[in-house]
Amino acid sequence: MTNQTMAQAGPAQRNDTTNPKPGDATAGALSPAVVLLFAVACGLSVANIYFAQPLLDTMARDLAITPAVIGGVVTLTQIGYAFGLMLIVPLGDLWDRRRLIVGQTVLSAIALAIVGTAPNAVVLLAGMVLVGLLAVVIQVLVAYAATLAASADRGRTIGTVTSGVVSGILLARFAAGALADLAGWRVVYLTSAALTLVLAALLARALPRHAPQPMAGASYARLLRSTVALFVEEPVLRERAVFALLIFASFSVFWSSVVLPLAAPPLSLSHTTIGMLGIAGLAGALAARNSGQLADRGWAQRTTGLSLLLMLAGWVPIACLHTSLWLVLVGVVMIDFAVQAIHVTNQSLIVAARPDAASRLVGGYMVFYSIGTGFGAISSTMAYAAAGWLGVCVLGAAISAIALLFWVIVVSKTPVPVEVCSVPSP
């Protein structure tokens, strides 16, 4: 990041909290209970996107949908999510974030109810688009938490909130499969709709009021143009967006194809057993939630480099899938720990660069997460078809190696925003 960019970050942060109204939240206003509520909200919201993956065959039978069409459920959900990142998340810098979050949560409950009561494929697919579109409340919550937290605690707060995201991703498939086995796939969505309504009420009651947003009064078109302009103005955003693309591509390479060798002979594991891998991944991801504290202490670059090295090394035990499932579990913990640590560090850095543009920064950054996830899923299944599990591991390791080289050659030499180093290193 250039000195000019770092110099701009300080005034921007001051402007974001200038002349707060009575009762408005200021930096450091988030209690541990509210941070936990943010994490739970993020976990449930992201789970709504992933519930469908283990339920596709049941949905197809119930609604007489062909296999070719039912695959569109996941695709359309991701398309809705991508549009939400570009069109809804930036509104957090324009509108009252509290109202935006509660409104999105209520609408999400309605979308889930539409899916759960869908009489045909058209209604189901339309509902899934809405589910994906509204799930971007996650990024509004992350940006909101980051701007409310004291600068010395920003990384730790982001780490805690985003641990809810990773938990939701890893547990969604297991929870959906177990609930569907008990009462059918519709109950999964209707239960989530009810829980989401309860969550909306809790958020409306607990979310602190915040100062007017930095772009309040601006036009929507100007807001979107400024989001694009941030990629030109902020080198840290460009660099960390590249990391998002690469680390989540590697992450998706594993999780999109691991079911194929595990379900096939000679292993022939059940879906419930395979779902337990998510528990191992969850352990790694939660262990990394405190990585934001390292960013708070100015160790963001070292955290990134070591995590990238760990992610690359994790593919070695994963390649031993047909030799030892225990080694696979070790590799899962390593990769999920690394991805979560880098993801938290990325968001800590980009928000610290321009706190006044937190929603636009997080939304733009997460577009690359979606691109990486989609690329990883498609390339993973192609690699498995062409070269089996070893081909998948070579692909995942290659993407991880590219990310590590990018850090060594480009990013390791970039100064971090001065706001990140708000706690002296011991």
FENPE-V222811 format. One record per pair of residues at least 4 apart in sequence whose C-alpha atoms are under 8 Angstrom apart, sorted by the first residue. I is the first residue (numbers start at 0). J is the second residue. Records with the same first field share a line. If there is no record, write none. Layout:
BEGIN
I=J + J
END
This chain:
BEGIN
0=4 + 5 + 233 + 234 + 235 + 413 + 414 + 415 + 416
1=5 + 234 + 414
2=6
3=7
4=8 + 232 + 233 + 352
5=9 + 352 + 416 + 417
6=10
7=11 + 353
8=12 + 351 + 352 + 353 + 354 + 416 + 418
9=13 + 418
10=14
11=15 + 353 + 354 + 355
12=16 + 353 + 354 + 355
13=17
14=213 + 355
15=210 + 212 + 213 + 354 + 355
16=25 + 26 + 210
18=210
19=23 + 24 + 25 + 209 + 210 + 211
20=210
22=208
23=207 + 208 + 209 + 210
24=28 + 147 + 207 + 208 + 209 + 210
25=147 + 209 + 210
26=146 + 147 + 148 + 149 + 150
27=147 + 148 + 149 + 150 + 152
28=147 + 148 + 149 + 207
29=33 + 34 + 144 + 147 + 148 + 207
30=34
31=35
32=36
33=37 + 205 + 206
34=38 + 144 + 156 + 159 + 160
35=39 + 159 + 160
36=40 + 202
37=41 + 140 + 141 + 144 + 160 + 163
38=42 + 159 + 160 + 161 + 162 + 163 + 164
39=43 + 160 + 163
40=44 + 137 + 163 + 198
41=45 + 136 + 137 + 140 + 160 + 161 + 163 + 164 + 167
42=46 + 163 + 164 + 165 + 166 + 167 + 168
43=47 + 167 + 191 + 195
44=48 + 134 + 135 + 136 + 137 + 167
45=49 + 134 + 137 + 164 + 167 + 168
46=50 + 167 + 168 + 170 + 171
47=51 + 111 + 130 + 131 + 134 + 171 + 188 + 191
48=73 + 76 + 77 + 130 + 131 + 134
49=168 + 171 + 172
50=54 + 171 + 172 + 174 + 175 + 187
51=55 + 72 + 73 + 172 + 175
52=73 + 172
53=172 + 175 + 176
54=58 + 175 + 176 + 179 + 184
55=59 + 69 + 70 + 72
56=60 + 66 + 69
57=61 + 184
58=62 + 64 + 69 + 184
59=63 + 64 + 65 + 66 + 69
60=64
62=118 + 119 + 120
64=68 + 69 + 120
65=69
66=70
67=71
68=72
70=74
71=75 + 124
72=76 + 124 + 127
73=77
74=78
75=79 + 124 + 127 + 128 + 131
76=80 + 127 + 128 + 129 + 130 + 131 + 132
77=81 + 128 + 131 + 369
78=82 + 128 + 131 + 132
79=83 + 127 + 128 + 129 + 130 + 131 + 132 + 133
80=84 + 128 + 130 + 131 + 132 + 133 + 134 + 135
81=85 + 131 + 132 + 366 + 369
82=86 + 87 + 132
83=87 + 88 + 131 + 132 + 133 + 134 + 135
84=88 + 89 + 132 + 135 + 138 + 362 + 363 + 365 + 366
85=89 + 223 + 362 + 363 + 366
86=90 + 223
87=91 + 135
88=135 + 136 + 138 + 139 + 358 + 359 + 361 + 362
89=93 + 222 + 223 + 226 + 358 + 359 + 362
90=94 + 222 + 358 + 359
91=95 + 96 + 99 + 139 + 142 + 143 + 212 + 358 + 359
92=96 + 212 + 213 + 214 + 215 + 355 + 356 + 357 + 358 + 359
93=212 + 213 + 214 + 215 + 216 + 217 + 222
94=98 + 99 + 211 + 212 + 215
95=99 + 209 + 211 + 212
96=100 + 139 + 143 + 209
97=101 + 203 + 206 + 207 + 208 + 209
98=102 + 203
99=103
100=104 + 136 + 139 + 140 + 202
101=105 + 199 + 200 + 202 + 203
102=106
103=107 + 133 + 134 + 136
104=108 + 133 + 136 + 195 + 196 + 198 + 199
105=109 + 195 + 196 + 199
106=110 + 133
107=111 + 129 + 130 + 133 + 134 + 192 + 195
108=112 + 191 + 192 + 193 + 195 + 196
109=113 + 192
110=114 + 126 + 127 + 129 + 130 + 192
111=115 + 126 + 127 + 130 + 188 + 189 + 191 + 192
112=116 + 188 + 189 + 192
113=117 + 122 + 123 + 126
114=122 + 123 + 126 + 127 + 185 + 188
115=184 + 185 + 186 + 187 + 188 + 189
116=185
117=122 + 123
118=122 + 123
119=123
120=124
121=125
122=126
123=127
124=128
125=129
126=130
127=131
128=132
129=133
130=134
131=135
135=139
136=140
137=141 + 164
138=142 + 358 + 361 + 362
139=143 + 358
140=144
141=145 + 157 + 160 + 161 + 361
142=146 + 350 + 357 + 358 + 361
143=147 + 357 + 358
144=148 + 156 + 157 + 160
145=153 + 154 + 156 + 157 + 347 + 350 + 357
146=153 + 350 + 354 + 357
147=209
148=152 + 153 + 156
149=153
150=295 + 351 + 418 + 419 + 421
151=295 + 419 + 420 + 421 + 422
152=156 + 292 + 295
153=157 + 291 + 295 + 347
154=158 + 290 + 291 + 292 + 293 + 294 + 295 + 343 + 344 + 347
155=159 + 288 + 289 + 290 + 291 + 292 + 295
156=160 + 291
157=161 + 291 + 343 + 346 + 347
158=162 + 287 + 288 + 289 + 290 + 291 + 343
159=163 + 288 + 289
160=164
161=165 + 288 + 343
162=166 + 284 + 285 + 288 + 339
163=167
164=168
165=169 + 281 + 284 + 339
166=170 + 281 + 284 + 285
167=171
168=172
169=173 + 277 + 278 + 280 + 281
170=174 + 277 + 278 + 281
171=175
172=176 + 274
173=177 + 271 + 274 + 275 + 277
174=178
175=179 + 184 + 187
176=180 + 271
177=181 + 271
178=182 + 183 + 184 + 186 + 187
179=183 + 184 + 185 + 186 + 187
180=184
182=186
183=187
184=188
185=189
186=190
187=191
188=192
189=193
190=194
191=195
192=196
193=197
194=198
195=199
196=200
197=201
198=202
199=203
200=204
201=205
202=206
211=215
212=355
213=355 + 356
214=222
217=221 + 222
218=222
219=223
220=224
221=225
222=226
223=227
224=228
225=229
226=230 + 359 + 360 + 363
227=231 + 363
228=232
229=233 + 236 + 360
230=234 + 236 + 237
233=237 + 352
234=238
235=239 + 348 + 349 + 352
236=240 + 349 + 360 + 364
237=241
238=242 + 410
239=243 + 345 + 349 + 364
240=244 + 364 + 365 + 367 + 368
241=245 + 367
242=246 + 402
243=247 + 342 + 345 + 364 + 365 + 367 + 368 + 371
244=248 + 367 + 368 + 369 + 370 + 371 + 372
245=249 + 371 + 398 + 399 + 401 + 402
246=250 + 338 + 371 + 398 + 399 + 402
247=251 + 338 + 368 + 371 + 372 + 375
248=252 + 368 + 370 + 371 + 372 + 373 + 374 + 375 + 376 + 395 + 398
249=253 + 375 + 394 + 395 + 396 + 398 + 399
250=254 + 334 + 335 + 338 + 372 + 375 + 395
251=255 + 371 + 372 + 373 + 375 + 376 + 379
252=256 + 375 + 376 + 378 + 379 + 391 + 394 + 395
253=257 + 379 + 391 + 392 + 395
254=258
255=375 + 376 + 379 + 380
256=260 + 376 + 379 + 380 + 383 + 391
257=261
258=262 + 273
259=263
260=264 + 266 + 388
261=266 + 267 + 268 + 273
262=266 + 267 + 268 + 269 + 270 + 273
263=267 + 268
268=272 + 273
269=273
270=274
271=275
272=276
274=278
275=279
276=280 + 328 + 331
277=281
278=282
279=283 + 328 + 331 + 332
280=284 + 328 + 331 + 332 + 335 + 336
281=285 + 332 + 335
282=286 + 332
283=287 + 331 + 332 + 333 + 334 + 335 + 336
284=288 + 332 + 335 + 336 + 337 + 338 + 339 + 340
285=336
286=336
287=336 + 337 + 339 + 340
288=339 + 340 + 343
289=293
290=294 + 302 + 340 + 343 + 344
291=295 + 340 + 343 + 344 + 347
292=296
293=297 + 298 + 299 + 302
294=298 + 299 + 302 + 344 + 347 + 348 + 419 + 420
295=299 + 419 + 420 + 421 + 422
296=419 + 420 + 421 + 422 + 423 + 424
297=415 + 419 + 420 + 421 + 422 + 423 + 424
298=302
299=303 + 344 + 348 + 415
300=304 + 410 + 411 + 415
301=305
302=306 + 340 + 341 + 344
303=307 + 340 + 341 + 344 + 406
304=308 + 403 + 406 + 407 + 411
305=309
306=310 + 336 + 337 + 338 + 340 + 341
307=311 + 337 + 341 + 399 + 402 + 403
308=312 + 403
309=313 + 333 + 334 + 337
310=314 + 333 + 334 + 335 + 337 + 338 + 399
311=315 + 334 + 396 + 399 + 400
312=316 + 333
313=317 + 329 + 330 + 331 + 333 + 334
314=318 + 330 + 334 + 392 + 395 + 396
315=319 + 330
316=320 + 326 + 327 + 329 + 330
317=326 + 327 + 328 + 329 + 330 + 331 + 392
318=327 + 388 + 389 + 392
319=323 + 324 + 326 + 327
320=324 + 326 + 327
323=327
324=328
325=329
326=330
327=331
328=332
329=333
330=334
331=335
332=336
333=337
334=338
335=339
336=340
337=341
338=342
339=343
340=344
341=345
342=346
343=347
344=348
345=349
346=350 + 361
347=351 + 419
348=352 + 415 + 416 + 419
349=353 + 357 + 360 + 361
350=354 + 356 + 357 + 360 + 361
351=416 + 417 + 418 + 419
352=416 + 418
353=357
356=360
357=361
358=362
359=363
360=364
361=365
362=366
363=367
364=368
365=369
366=370
367=371
368=372
369=373
370=374
371=375
372=376
373=377
374=378
375=379
376=380
377=381
378=382
379=383 + 391 + 394
380=384 + 391
381=385
382=386 + 387 + 390 + 391 + 394
383=387 + 388 + 389 + 390 + 391
385=390
386=390 + 391
387=391
388=392
389=393
390=394
391=395
392=396
393=397
394=398
395=399
396=400
397=401
398=402
399=403
400=404
401=405
402=406
403=407
404=408
405=409 + 410
406=410 + 411
407=411 + 412
408=412
409=413
415=419
416=420
417=421
END
